[in-house]
Amino acid sequence: MKDFKKYYIIPAQPEEVYLALTLSATIQLWSGDYAEMSAVPGTEFSLWDGSIVGKNLEFETSKKIVQEWYFGDEVGKDNKSIVTIKLHADAQGTSVELKHINIPDDDYDDIVDGWNTIYFGSLREFYE
C-alpha cells in the first residue's frame, strides 16, 4: 500500500470547487460521465460510470471532503483507502490539498495519473 499527496490550483472559489465535487449534475458536467454523489456522510458514491466507487465519510462545506475508495477485494479491510480533499482560498482561486492513503501497489500508478490528468486535470479545464 502506498500514499499520495499533492496540491492543485483550480481557478474557481472554494465554494464552487466544493459544489463541483459534491453535486452529481456538476460532476457529470466536468467529467463527461455519469456520477452518483451526495454530500451526506455514510452514502456511497460512483464516479466515471462506476470506475471509482466508495463511501462518503465526512464533509465540511466548502472546506473538506473525506471518502473511502473501494478497490476490489480490499473493501472492508483494515487498511482502508482514504481520500481527504481540503480546499483553501488562494490568490488564483482554490488550492486543493489531496491526500490519498493506502492505495494498493498494483493500482498506484493509474490512481496518481488519474488524479493528475483525469480528476483534477478535467476540473481545472472546466473552470479555465
C-alpha positions as CSV (number, residue, x, y, z in Angstrom):
1,M,0.0,0.0,0.0
2,K,1.2,3.5,-0.9
3,D,0.2,7.1,-0.1
4,F,-0.1,10.1,-2.4
5,K,-0.2,13.7,-1.5
6,K,-0.3,16.7,-3.9
7,Y,-1.6,20.3,-4.2
8,Y,-3.6,21.5,-7.2
9,I,-4.7,25.0,-8.2
10,I,-8.2,25.3,-9.5
11,P,-9.3,28.7,-11.0
12,A,-12.5,29.0,-9.0
13,Q,-13.6,29.9,-5.5
14,P,-13.6,27.1,-2.8
15,E,-17.4,27.2,-2.7
16,E,-17.6,26.5,-6.4
17,V,-15.0,23.7,-6.3
18,Y,-16.8,22.1,-3.3
19,L,-20.1,22.0,-5.3
20,A,-18.3,20.7,-8.3
21,L,-17.0,17.8,-6.2
22,T,-20.2,17.0,-4.4
23,L,-23.2,17.5,-6.8
24,S,-23.8,14.7,-9.2
25,A,-25.0,17.0,-12.0
26,T,-21.9,19.2,-11.8
27,I,-19.6,16.2,-11.6
28,Q,-21.2,15.0,-14.8
29,L,-20.6,18.4,-16.5
30,W,-16.8,18.4,-15.9
31,S,-16.1,14.7,-16.0
32,G,-18.3,13.9,-19.0
33,D,-19.5,10.7,-17.4
34,Y,-22.4,9.5,-15.2
35,A,-21.9,10.2,-11.4
36,E,-23.8,9.4,-8.2
37,M,-22.8,11.6,-5.3
38,S,-24.5,13.0,-2.2
39,A,-22.8,15.2,0.4
40,V,-24.1,13.1,3.2
41,P,-21.8,11.0,5.4
42,G,-22.4,7.3,5.1
43,T,-23.7,7.4,1.5
44,E,-22.0,5.5,-1.3
45,F,-20.8,7.2,-4.5
46,S,-19.9,6.2,-8.0
47,L,-17.9,8.3,-10.5
48,W,-16.9,7.9,-14.1
49,D,-19.7,5.4,-14.8
50,G,-18.6,3.2,-11.9
51,S,-14.8,3.4,-12.4
52,I,-14.5,4.9,-9.0
53,V,-16.7,3.8,-6.1
54,G,-16.7,4.2,-2.4
55,K,-18.3,5.7,0.7
56,N,-18.6,9.3,1.8
57,L,-17.2,9.7,5.3
58,E,-17.1,13.4,6.2
59,F,-18.0,16.8,4.7
60,E,-17.2,20.3,5.8
61,T,-19.0,22.7,3.4
62,S,-16.6,24.4,1.1
63,K,-13.6,23.1,3.0
64,K,-13.2,19.4,3.3
65,I,-14.3,16.0,1.8
66,V,-13.3,12.6,3.2
67,Q,-14.1,9.4,1.3
68,E,-13.2,5.7,1.4
69,W,-12.4,4.4,-2.0
70,Y,-13.1,0.7,-2.8
71,F,-10.5,-1.5,-4.6
72,G,-12.0,-4.9,-5.4
73,D,-11.3,-7.3,-2.5
74,E,-9.8,-4.5,-0.4
75,V,-13.3,-3.4,0.6
76,G,-13.8,-3.5,4.4
77,K,-10.3,-4.5,5.3
78,D,-8.3,-2.7,8.0
79,N,-6.1,-0.8,5.5
80,K,-8.9,1.3,4.0
81,S,-8.1,3.6,1.1
82,I,-9.0,7.0,2.4
83,V,-9.1,10.2,0.3
84,T,-9.0,13.6,2.0
85,I,-9.6,16.7,-0.1
86,K,-9.1,20.1,1.6
87,L,-10.0,23.3,-0.1
88,H,-8.1,26.5,0.7
89,A,-8.7,30.0,-0.7
90,D,-5.8,31.1,-3.0
91,A,-5.0,34.2,-5.0
92,Q,-5.5,32.1,-8.1
93,G,-8.8,30.6,-6.9
94,T,-8.6,27.4,-4.8
95,S,-5.6,25.4,-3.6
96,V,-6.7,21.8,-3.3
97,E,-4.8,19.7,-0.9
98,L,-5.2,16.0,-1.8
99,K,-4.1,13.1,0.4
100,H,-4.9,9.6,-0.7
101,I,-3.6,6.8,1.7
102,N,-3.5,3.1,1.4
103,I,-3.6,2.8,-2.4
104,P,-3.0,-0.8,-3.5
105,D,0.5,-1.1,-5.0
106,D,-0.9,-2.5,-8.3
107,D,-3.2,0.5,-8.7
108,Y,-0.9,3.3,-7.6
109,D,0.4,4.5,-11.0
110,D,-3.1,4.5,-12.5
111,I,-4.5,6.3,-9.5
112,V,-1.8,9.0,-9.5
113,D,-2.2,9.5,-13.2
114,G,-6.0,9.7,-12.8
115,W,-5.7,12.3,-10.0
116,N,-3.4,14.5,-12.2
117,T,-4.9,14.2,-15.6
118,I,-8.5,13.0,-15.3
119,Y,-9.8,14.1,-12.0
120,F,-8.2,17.5,-11.2
121,G,-7.0,18.0,-14.7
122,S,-10.6,17.9,-16.0
123,L,-11.8,20.0,-13.2
124,R,-9.1,22.7,-13.8
125,E,-10.0,22.7,-17.6
126,F,-13.7,23.1,-16.7
127,Y,-13.0,26.4,-14.9
128,E,-10.4,27.7,-17.4
